[in-house]
Amino acid sequence: MSDSTLGSAATNVDPPCAGERAVQIALVDDDRNILTTVSIALQAEGFATRLYSDGETALKALLDNPPDLAVFDIKMPKMDGMELLRRLREHSPLPVIFLTSKDDESDEEAGLELGADDYIAKPFSLRLLVARIRAILRRAEPVAGGGNAADPGEPQPASLSRGRLFMDPARHHVTWDGQPVSLTVTEFLILEALAIRPGVIKSRNQLMDAAYPDDIFVDDRTVDSHIKRMRRKFRMVDPEFAAIDTLYGAGYSFTDG
């Protein structure tokens, strides 16, 4: 890839096979070497890539023409990854993976609380990044397909109603008291795992298994961050929301209140 294609917003997209749409991955990082290396690796796996070297340019592009998934670095000029994710989450549940500093746990926690679906510490394995991307895309398939991606004879995911909570997996649609609540893919799957059996305590490992079904290791604290953000979102539509209970040392449960 020549330098001329790596400006503020560069694009390098492999043409899809006839009749197919290539999965679009947006990469946002001010390090040209990382952009080039990751883009080549993803294209070798059959993905199409869009490359952005700053947050400001990326935000407009992600909102105007959303990809299937985005990978953000945190430390960038003009607009860093945290601010980019914060502004994106005001309008979109687009799946996002954060690239964080190796030993900076505060970055990881802040990114998850802002609504990132996953994070990977630098320096990172390209194989791990590809595995995480594939895992999130598989979890997001009902979202992207809007319930229409499956074959006509294939059963659609059943909706779930628990008291004031309603969840429609086919449309990635959640309401509380009839008011919509926008959840990321990971948040949706964690909540679904809790709501399926109200009152039953689910450990952090069980919730991570529900959200990451591909034997990918994820730290326990990521569950706490996702739960904290979910509660915050529900309390925006209902300040008295208390349907997700914490049993310290054991896990979480859902009450259909």
C-alpha positions in Angstrom: 0.0 0.0 0.0 1.5 3.3 -1.0 1.7 6.4 1.2 -0.7 8.2 -1.2 -3.5 5.9 -0.1 -2.9 6.6 3.6 -4.1 10.1 4.2 -6.6 11.3 6.8 -9.1 8.8 5.5 -7.8 6.0 3.3 -9.8 3.2 1.8 -8.6 -0.2 0.5 -11.4 -2.5 -0.2 -11.1 -6.0 -1.8 -13.9 -6.6 -4.3 -16.4 -9.2 -3.0 -17.2 -12.4 -4.9 -20.0 -12.2 -7.4 -23.3 -11.9 -5.5 -21.6 -11.4 -2.1 -20.9 -8.3 0.0 -17.5 -8.2 1.6 -17.6 -7.7 5.4 -16.4 -4.1 6.1 -13.9 -3.5 8.9 -13.0 0.1 9.7 -9.5 0.6 11.3 -8.8 3.9 13.1 -5.1 4.4 14.2 -2.6 7.2 13.6 0.2 4.6 13.2 0.6 3.9 9.5 2.5 0.7 10.1 -0.3 -0.7 12.2 -3.0 0.4 9.7 -1.1 -1.3 6.8 -0.2 -4.5 8.6 -3.6 -5.0 10.1 -5.3 -4.2 6.8 -3.2 -6.7 4.8 -3.9 -9.4 7.4 -7.7 -8.7 7.4 -7.9 -8.7 3.6 -6.0 -12.0 3.5 -8.9 -13.3 5.7 -11.5 -12.1 3.2 -12.5 -8.8 4.9 -12.7 -5.4 3.2 -11.0 -2.6 5.1 -11.5 1.1 5.5 -8.5 3.0 7.0 -8.7 6.3 9.0 -5.7 8.0 10.7 -7.7 10.3 13.0 -10.9 10.3 15.0 -12.6 13.3 13.5 -12.6 11.9 9.9 -13.5 8.5 11.1 -16.5 9.6 13.1 -18.2 11.3 10.1 -17.5 8.2 7.9 -18.7 5.7 10.5 -22.0 7.6 10.9 -22.6 8.3 7.2 -21.7 4.9 5.9 -21.4 2.4 8.8 -19.1 -0.6 8.4 -19.8 -4.0 10.0 -17.3 -3.5 12.8 -14.6 -1.0 13.8 -11.2 -1.2 15.5 -10.1 1.9 17.4 -6.7 2.9 18.8 -7.1 5.1 21.9 -4.2 7.6 21.5 -4.8 9.6 18.3 -4.6 13.2 17.2 -7.6 15.6 16.8 -9.9 13.2 18.5 -8.8 10.2 20.6 -10.4 6.8 20.6 -12.3 7.4 23.8 -14.0 10.6 22.5 -14.6 8.9 19.1 -16.4 6.0 20.9 -18.4 8.4 23.1 -19.7 10.3 20.2 -20.4 7.2 18.1 -22.4 5.7 20.9 -24.7 8.7 21.0 -26.0 7.5 17.6 -24.9 3.9 16.9 -24.5 0.4 18.5 -21.8 -0.4 15.9 -19.5 -3.2 17.2 -16.2 -1.8 18.3 -12.9 -3.3 19.5 -10.5 -1.1 21.4 -6.7 -1.3 21.1 -5.3 -0.3 24.5 -1.9 0.1 26.0 -0.5 -3.2 27.3 -0.5 -2.3 31.0 -3.1 0.4 31.2 -6.2 -1.2 32.9 -7.8 2.2 33.2 -8.0 2.4 29.4 -9.6 -1.0 29.2 -12.2 -0.2 31.9 -13.0 3.2 30.5 -13.4 1.8 27.0 -15.8 -0.9 28.1 -17.8 1.6 30.2 -18.1 3.8 27.1 -19.6 0.9 25.2 -16.7 -1.0 23.5 -17.6 -4.6 22.8 -14.0 -5.9 23.3 -10.5 -4.7 23.8 -7.0 -6.0 22.9 -3.8 -4.9 24.5 -0.8 -3.7 22.4 1.4 -5.3 21.2 -1.2 -7.8 19.9 -1.4 -10.9 17.8 -3.0 -10.5 14.4 -4.4 -14.0 14.8 -6.1 -13.0 18.1 -7.5 -9.8 16.5 -9.0 -11.8 13.6 -10.5 -14.3 16.1 -12.1 -11.5 18.1 -13.5 -9.9 15.0 -15.0 -13.1 13.8 -16.5 -13.9 17.2 -18.2 -10.5 17.5 -19.4 -10.6 13.9 -21.0 -14.0 14.6 -22.7 -12.6 17.6 -23.9 -9.6 15.6 -25.4 -11.5 12.7 -29.0 -11.1 13.8 -28.4 -7.4 14.2 -26.9 -6.9 10.8 -29.5 -9.1 9.1 -32.4 -7.4 10.8 -34.0 -10.8 11.0 -33.9 -11.3 7.2 -30.5 -12.9 6.8 -31.6 -16.4 7.6 -33.0 -18.8 5.0 -36.8 -18.8 4.9 -37.0 -22.2 6.5 -34.5 -21.4 9.3 -36.1 -20.6 12.7 -35.8 -17.1 13.8 -34.6 -16.1 17.4 -37.6 -15.9 19.7 -38.4 -12.6 21.3 -38.1 -12.4 25.1 -40.6 -10.7 27.4 -39.9 -10.4 31.2 -42.1 -7.9 33.0 -41.2 -4.5 31.7 -38.3 -5.8 29.6 -38.8 -6.8 26.0 -35.9 -8.2 23.8 -36.1 -9.0 20.1 -32.8 -10.8 19.1 -33.7 -10.7 15.4 -33.7 -6.9 15.3 -31.4 -6.3 18.3 -34.2 -4.4 19.8 -34.6 -3.8 23.6 -37.3 -1.8 25.4 -38.1 -1.1 29.0 -41.6 0.0 29.8 -42.0 0.4 26.0 -39.0 2.8 25.8 -36.1 1.8 23.6 -32.7 1.1 25.2 -29.7 0.9 22.8 -27.3 -1.9 23.8 -24.1 -3.1 22.1 -23.9 -6.7 20.9 -22.0 -7.8 24.1 -24.4 -6.0 26.4 -27.4 -7.5 24.6 -26.1 -11.1 24.9 -25.2 -10.6 28.6 -28.7 -9.2 29.4 -30.3 -12.0 27.4 -28.4 -14.6 29.4 -29.7 -13.1 32.6 -33.3 -12.5 31.5 -33.8 -16.0 30.1 -34.0 -17.3 33.7 -35.1 -14.5 36.1 -33.8 -14.9 39.6 -31.1 -17.4 38.7 -27.6 -16.2 39.6 -25.2 -16.3 36.7 -21.4 -16.1 37.4 -19.1 -13.8 35.5 -17.7 -16.8 33.6 -21.2 -17.9 32.6 -22.0 -14.5 31.3 -18.8 -14.3 29.4 -19.5 -17.7 27.9 -22.8 -16.4 26.7 -21.2 -13.3 25.1 -18.0 -14.9 23.9 -18.8 -18.4 22.8 -15.5 -19.1 21.0 -13.3 -20.0 23.9 -11.6 -16.6 23.9 -10.3 -15.5 27.3 -11.8 -12.3 28.6 -11.0 -10.8 32.0 -13.7 -11.0 34.7 -13.8 -7.2 35.1 -15.1 -6.8 31.6 -18.5 -8.2 32.9 -18.6 -5.7 35.7 -18.0 -2.9 33.2 -20.7 -4.1 30.8 -23.2 -4.5 33.7 -22.4 -1.0 35.0 -23.0 0.6 31.6 -26.2 -1.4 31.0 -27.6 -0.2 34.3 -26.7 3.4 33.4 -28.5 3.1 30.0 -31.7 1.6 31.6 -31.7 4.4 34.3 -31.7 7.0 31.5 -35.3 5.8 30.7 -36.2 4.7 34.3 -34.2 6.3 37.1 -35.6 3.6 39.5 -34.3 0.7 37.4 -33.1 -2.1 39.6 -33.7 -5.3 37.7 -30.1 -6.4 37.5 -29.0 -7.6 41.0 -25.5 -8.2 42.2 -24.6 -11.0 44.5 -21.1 -10.2 45.6 -18.7 -13.0 45.0 -21.2 -15.0 43.0 -22.4 -13.0 40.0 -25.6 -11.3 38.8 -29.3 -12.1 38.3 -32.3 -10.5 36.6 -35.6 -9.7 38.4 -38.5 -9.0 36.1 -40.0 -6.4 38.5 
